Amino acid sequence: MKIQHITDELNYISTNSKNINQAIEDIAAVSEESAAGIEQVSASAQQSSSSMDEITHHASELASSAELLTEQVKKFQL
């Protein structure tokens, strides 16, 4: 009877261990998906930052061109 009780307890522990392992695998999968999502967000943020830098650069060039054109127009005013 004691052997049967020990066997039952070991089976219970084995089943719970399998459930715990499955839960850990599920958590690992969710963690991997989250990490992939974070990487995508980071890449998008970097791309947005790069685009903003480029827009800022072009805006500065346009401002410089506008100043040059304004100076050129002033030469022709009466």
Secondary structure as UniProt FT lines:
FT   HELIX           2..75
//
